[in-house]
Amino acid sequence: MGRSAVRSPVGGQGQEVPGPRASVPQVPLARVSPAGLAADGDFVLTILLVEDDDGDALLVEETLRDSGLAVRLTRARSMAEARRELSGEHGRPAQCVLLDLHLPDAQGLDVVGQVLAEAPRAAVVVLTGLAEEGVGLSAVAAGAQDYLIKGVFEPTVLARSVRYAVQRRQIEQAAMALEASRMRAQENARLERGLLPSPLLHGAGVQVVSRYEPSRSLGLLSGDFYDVVETPDGTVHAVIGDVSGHGPDEAALGVCLRVAWRSFTLAGVTGTGVCELMQKVLVAERTGAEIFATVTTVELPPGLTKAKVVRAGHPPLLLREPGGVRLVETAVGPALGLLPDGRCHWREDHLDLPAAGGLALFTDGLFEGRVSADGGRLGEDGLLALARRYTGRPAEEFVTAVIAETRALSADHGGHSDDVALLHLEWDKQK
């Protein structure tokens, strides 16, 4: 390594201090990247010295100069000055803080907490007196990465402590990020189970196939939900919904609406009455007035001759018949939460059912993905054309193929930008 420099603002403006003396062994320095990874090579390490005593500060500077570390050293004489330096307003934030615990405006272990609060990614090495070794250990327990006793440590010890403290802090940050990711995955799994329950059927002659695919572009769970239940009279009730937005609040609201729908349905509320009650639940539970939800409910009576459909701002349905697939546009009312009570009106519509066939209910994430470089989207017509390619497939294969095809079409243009839910109901009265 060639000459290193220690920039010291002690006693005035920062000045370049000559590099290590020739008689001092050179200590190899790990390159510390902004991302917090370490690799071999030279790199100027940013250090903030928080020390009000000029003599102690000079001792640390000289020891750093003799250590072989290439550093940019800045000094703060108080906690107030340290906060300004740690904010990063004056350049690159410090990667390591050499910290005295006795400052004019802060004392004891509380100083460690204040520094970590201001710069959670910085490594902290506490400087203590000879009679305060126990305080140093307590500081490590409070979050510091290491401690050194003033006037005792050698240049090589200081270099090793700083290097290891920075790397130890990086490892701690990586471990915390990994744990946070694991907790988010567990939370998403719990929310997904709440959004996508098992159908509650008793042999009504209707088979259910469902799929759910979270959006990977945003990395957040959305509020898409669906459910299927059979009431004592043999009617099969199905719902699919989509809460606007992405994140845990929206997903939790989707769970709430799904559970509310199942409760209302099993209690005997059907048709537009379910939408009216779900709107009340949404307005009471949402975190912002701008949040709304689109919903479609379907009722398949025991004879499977006509389906009752209620749509609240939701996309149309795909009806599979022996002769092909068609897009079914039934009467549609406003999405839940868009208009106040008293101004929302939904209408029940009826759909003739073939002797054998299927209904596919889906959220708009299925057809809103970009499929061209100019930003063009698949759209409902494109989805219909795609679905017709798999007309004769069994329900399981049909659902799998449709989602896989839409995913493939959008793969080169950002992938699915929203969650995708698809609920397929199939029957055959001749069996």
KOLPA-60163 format. One line per 2 residues: number of its first residue (from 1); their letters; for each residue x, y, z of C-alpha. Coordinates in steps of 0.2 Angstrom, whole numbers, plus 5000, padded with zeros to 4 digits. Layout:
BEGIN
NUM = a = X:Y:Z | ...
END
This chain:
BEGIN
1 = mg = 5000:5000:5000 | 5006:5018:4996
3 = rs = 5004:5033:5007 | 4987:5034:5016
5 = av = 4980:5050:5022 | 4970:5055:5038
7 = rs = 4960:5071:5036 | 4958:5080:5052
9 = pv = 4948:5095:5056 | 4955:5097:5074
11 = gg = 4961:5114:5077 | 4953:5121:5061
13 = qg = 4949:5116:5043 | 4952:5098:5038
15 = qe = 4971:5095:5034 | 4980:5081:5025
17 = vp = 4991:5072:5038 | 5006:5062:5031
19 = gp = 5003:5043:5029 | 5010:5030:5040
21 = ra = 5029:5030:5046 | 5040:5018:5037
23 = sv = 5044:5009:5053 | 5026:5004:5056
25 = pq = 5020:4988:5049 | 5007:4990:5035
27 = vp = 4989:4984:5040 | 4979:4978:5025
29 = la = 4963:4987:5023 | 4946:4979:5017
31 = rv = 4937:4988:5004 | 4920:4993:5011
33 = sp = 4907:4996:4997 | 4892:5008:4999
35 = ag = 4881:4992:4999 | 4891:4986:5014
37 = la = 4900:4971:5006 | 4919:4968:5010
39 = ad = 4932:4963:4997 | 4951:4965:4996
41 = gd = 4959:4981:4991 | 4962:4999:4996
43 = fv = 4948:5011:5001 | 4946:5027:5011
45 = lt = 4936:5022:5027 | 4925:5037:5034
47 = il = 4927:5038:5053 | 4919:5050:5064
49 = lv = 4928:5053:5081 | 4916:5060:5094
51 = ed = 4928:5066:5108 | 4928:5083:5117
53 = dd = 4945:5081:5125 | 4958:5088:5113
55 = gd = 4972:5077:5120 | 4963:5061:5118
57 = al = 4957:5066:5100 | 4976:5070:5096
59 = lv = 4981:5053:5103 | 4967:5044:5092
61 = ee = 4973:5053:5076 | 4991:5049:5079
63 = tl = 4986:5030:5082 | 4976:5030:5066
65 = rd = 4990:5038:5056 | 5001:5024:5062
67 = sg = 4989:5010:5060 | 4990:5009:5041
69 = la = 4972:5012:5038 | 4967:5024:5024
71 = vr = 4954:5034:5032 | 4945:5051:5031
73 = lt = 4943:5057:5049 | 4930:5070:5055
75 = ra = 4929:5075:5073 | 4914:5081:5083
77 = rs = 4916:5088:5101 | 4898:5085:5106
79 = ma = 4882:5075:5103 | 4874:5090:5094
81 = ea = 4889:5091:5082 | 4889:5072:5080
83 = rr = 4871:5072:5074 | 4875:5085:5060
85 = el = 4890:5074:5054 | 4880:5058:5055
87 = sg = 4866:5065:5045 | 4877:5064:5029
89 = eh = 4874:5082:5025 | 4892:5086:5023
91 = gr = 4897:5071:5012 | 4897:5053:5014
93 = pa = 4890:5046:5031 | 4902:5039:5043
95 = qc = 4905:5020:5042 | 4912:5019:5059
97 = vl = 4910:5030:5075 | 4924:5031:5088
99 = ld = 4914:5037:5103 | 4918:5044:5120
101 = lh = 4904:5042:5132 | 4907:5058:5142
103 = lp = 4902:5073:5131 | 4896:5090:5136
105 = da = 4878:5087:5131 | 4877:5068:5133
107 = qg = 4883:5055:5146 | 4884:5036:5148
109 = ld = 4877:5022:5138 | 4863:5034:5132
111 = vv = 4876:5041:5120 | 4877:5024:5111
113 = gq = 4858:5024:5109 | 4858:5041:5102
115 = vl = 4872:5037:5089 | 4863:5021:5083
117 = ae = 4847:5031:5081 | 4855:5044:5070
119 = ap = 4866:5032:5060 | 4859:5014:5061
121 = ra = 4871:5007:5048 | 4887:5014:5056
123 = av = 4898:5003:5067 | 4902:5010:5084
125 = vv = 4918:5008:5094 | 4917:5015:5112
127 = lt = 4932:5023:5119 | 4933:5021:5138
129 = gl = 4945:5025:5152 | 4956:5012:5161
131 = ae = 4944:5011:5175 | 4929:5009:5165
133 = eg = 4931:4993:5156 | 4914:4987:5163
135 = vg = 4906:5002:5155 | 4914:4996:5138
137 = ls = 4906:4979:5140 | 4889:4987:5144
139 = av = 4891:4998:5128 | 4893:4982:5118
141 = aa = 4878:4975:5126 | 4869:4991:5121
143 = ga = 4873:4989:5103 | 4891:4995:5100
145 = qd = 4902:4983:5090 | 4918:4985:5101
147 = yl = 4926:4995:5114 | 4944:5001:5117
149 = ik = 4953:5008:5133 | 4961:5025:5129
151 = gv = 4980:5026:5130 | 4981:5007:5130
153 = fe = 4977:5001:5112 | 4991:5000:5099
155 = pt = 4989:5005:5081 | 4987:4988:5075
157 = vl = 4974:4985:5088 | 4964:5000:5083
159 = ar = 4965:4995:5065 | 4959:4978:5068
161 = sv = 4945:4984:5080 | 4939:4997:5067
163 = ry = 4939:4984:5052 | 4930:4971:5062
165 = av = 4918:4983:5069 | 4913:4988:5052
167 = qr = 4911:4971:5045 | 4902:4965:5061
169 = rq = 4889:4979:5059 | 4887:4974:5040
171 = ie = 4884:4956:5046 | 4871:4962:5059
173 = qa = 4862:4973:5046 | 4861:4958:5034
175 = am = 4855:4947:5047 | 4841:4959:5052
177 = al = 4836:4961:5034 | 4835:4942:5032
179 = ea = 4824:4941:5048 | 4813:4955:5042
181 = sr = 4811:4946:5025 | 4807:4930:5034
183 = mr = 4794:4938:5045 | 4786:4947:5029
185 = aq = 4785:4930:5021 | 4776:4922:5036
187 = en = 4764:4937:5037 | 4761:4935:5018
189 = ar = 4758:4917:5020 | 4745:4920:5034
191 = le = 4736:4933:5024 | 4736:4922:5009
193 = rg = 4728:4908:5019 | 4715:4921:5024
195 = ll = 4712:4928:5007 | 4711:4911:4998
197 = ps = 4701:4898:5009 | 4696:4880:5005
199 = pl = 4679:4879:4997 | 4665:4874:5008
201 = lh = 4655:4862:4997 | 4644:4846:5001
203 = ga = 4643:4838:4984 | 4632:4850:4974
205 = gv = 4639:4844:4958 | 4651:4859:4955
207 = qv = 4669:4857:4954 | 4681:4871:4959
209 = vs = 4698:4875:4953 | 4707:4891:4959
211 = ry = 4724:4899:4957 | 4732:4914:4965
213 = ep = 4748:4923:4959 | 4755:4937:4969
215 = sr = 4763:4951:4959 | 4782:4950:4959
217 = sl = 4785:4967:4952 | 4780:4976:4968
219 = gl = 4785:4962:4980 | 4769:4966:4990
221 = ls = 4754:4956:4993 | 4738:4963:4987
223 = gd = 4720:4962:4992 | 4713:4949:4979
225 = fy = 4702:4936:4987 | 4689:4923:4983
227 = dv = 4678:4910:4991 | 4665:4897:4988
229 = ve = 4652:4890:5000 | 4636:4879:4998
231 = tp = 4621:4884:5008 | 4609:4871:5015
233 = dg = 4597:4873:5000 | 4611:4866:4989
235 = tv = 4615:4883:4981 | 4633:4886:4977
237 = ha = 4639:4904:4981 | 4655:4911:4974
239 = vi = 4664:4928:4976 | 4679:4936:4969
241 = gd = 4686:4953:4974 | 4700:4965:4972
243 = vs = 4705:4978:4985 | 4714:4993:4977
245 = gh = 4732:4995:4982 | 4746:4984:4988
247 = gp = 4752:4980:5005 | 4747:4972:5021
249 = de = 4733:4984:5025 | 4725:4980:5008
251 = aa = 4728:4962:5011 | 4720:4962:5028
253 = lg = 4705:4972:5021 | 4703:4958:5008
255 = vc = 4703:4945:5022 | 4690:4955:5031
257 = lr = 4679:4956:5016 | 4681:4938:5012
259 = va = 4676:4932:5029 | 4662:4945:5030
261 = wr = 4655:4938:5013 | 4655:4920:5019
263 = sf = 4647:4925:5036 | 4633:4935:5027
265 = tl = 4630:4921:5014 | 4629:4907:5027
267 = ag = 4617:4918:5037 | 4605:4919:5022
269 = vt = 4610:4936:5014 | 4611:4935:4995
271 = gt = 4611:4945:4979 | 4613:4964:4981
273 = gv = 4611:4963:5000 | 4628:4955:5001
275 = ce = 4636:4970:4992 | 4627:4983:5003
277 = lm = 4633:4974:5019 | 4651:4972:5012
279 = qk = 4651:4990:5008 | 4648:4995:5026
281 = vl = 4662:4983:5031 | 4674:4991:5019
283 = va = 4670:5009:5024 | 4672:5004:5042
285 = er = 4688:4995:5041 | 4698:5004:5027
287 = tg = 4713:5014:5031 | 4709:5028:5019
289 = ae = 4694:5036:5010 | 4702:5032:4993
291 = if = 4702:5013:4995 | 4689:5003:4986
293 = at = 4686:4986:4981 | 4678:4977:4965
295 = vt = 4668:4962:4968 | 4658:4949:4958
297 = tv = 4646:4936:4967 | 4638:4921:4958
299 = el = 4624:4910:4964 | 4622:4893:4956
301 = pp = 4605:4885:4961 | 4603:4866:4963
303 = gl = 4596:4864:4945 | 4611:4873:4937
305 = tk = 4600:4881:4924 | 4603:4899:4928
307 = ak = 4616:4909:4937 | 4613:4924:4947
309 = vv = 4627:4937:4945 | 4630:4953:4954
311 = ra = 4645:4964:4949 | 4652:4979:4958
313 = gh = 4664:4987:4947 | 4672:4970:4943
315 = pp = 4678:4963:4926 | 4666:4952:4916
317 = ll = 4666:4933:4917 | 4672:4919:4905
319 = lr = 4658:4906:4901 | 4665:4890:4894
321 = ep = 4652:4880:4884 | 4654:4864:4873
323 = gg = 4656:4875:4858 | 4669:4887:4865
325 = vr = 4672:4902:4877 | 4664:4918:4877
327 = lv = 4665:4934:4888 | 4649:4938:4898
329 = et = 4645:4956:4902 | 4631:4956:4915
331 = av = 4624:4972:4923 | 4637:4981:4933
333 = gp = 4636:4993:4947 | 4649:5004:4956
335 = al = 4664:4997:4966 | 4662:4995:4984
337 = gl = 4668:5011:4993 | 4667:5023:4978
339 = lp = 4650:5031:4983 | 4642:5034:4999
341 = dg = 4627:5023:5006 | 4611:5028:4998
343 = rc = 4619:5032:4981 | 4625:5014:4977
345 = hw = 4614:5003:4967 | 4618:4986:4961
347 = re = 4607:4974:4950 | 4605:4956:4950
349 = dh = 4607:4948:4933 | 4604:4931:4927
351 = ld = 4614:4920:4915 | 4608:4904:4906
353 = lp = 4619:4890:4909 | 4623:4875:4897
355 = aa = 4621:4857:4903 | 4639:4856:4905
357 = gg = 4652:4870:4906 | 4661:4882:4917
359 = la = 4662:4900:4923 | 4679:4908:4926
361 = lf = 4679:4923:4938 | 4695:4933:4938
363 = td = 4704:4949:4944 | 4710:4962:4932
365 = gl = 4728:4957:4935 | 4725:4943:4923
367 = fe = 4723:4955:4908 | 4732:4971:4913
369 = gr = 4750:4966:4911 | 4760:4974:4897
371 = vs = 4763:4963:4882 | 4772:4975:4870
373 = ad = 4786:4987:4871 | 4775:5002:4868
375 = gg = 4765:4998:4884 | 4751:4989:4876
377 = rl = 4741:4978:4888 | 4733:4961:4884
379 = ge = 4715:4968:4888 | 4699:4958:4890
381 = dg = 4698:4955:4871 | 4716:4948:4871
383 = ll = 4711:4937:4886 | 4696:4930:4877
385 = al = 4707:4926:4862 | 4720:4917:4873
387 = ar = 4706:4907:4882 | 4699:4901:4866
389 = ry = 4715:4892:4862 | 4712:4880:4877
391 = tg = 4693:4878:4875 | 4693:4859:4876
393 = rp = 4705:4857:4890 | 4700:4851:4907
395 = ae = 4697:4864:4920 | 4713:4861:4929
397 = ef = 4723:4862:4913 | 4713:4877:4907
399 = vt = 4716:4888:4922 | 4735:4883:4922
401 = av = 4737:4887:4904 | 4728:4904:4904
403 = ia = 4738:4910:4918 | 4754:4903:4911
405 = et = 4751:4911:4894 | 4747:4928:4901
407 = ra = 4763:4927:4912 | 4773:4923:4897
409 = ls = 4766:4937:4886 | 4771:4950:4900
411 = ad = 4787:4942:4905 | 4798:4953:4894
413 = hg = 4788:4969:4899 | 4789:4969:4918
415 = gh = 4778:4954:4921 | 4761:4954:4930
417 = sd = 4760:4971:4938 | 4746:4966:4949
419 = dv = 4740:4950:4958 | 4731:4938:4948
421 = al = 4716:4927:4955 | 4706:4915:4945
423 = lh = 4691:4905:4951 | 4684:4892:4940
425 = le = 4667:4883:4943 | 4663:4868:4932
427 = wd = 4647:4857:4931 | 4640:4843:4921
429 = kq = 4621:4840:4924 | 4622:4824:4913
431 = k = 4634:4815:4925
END
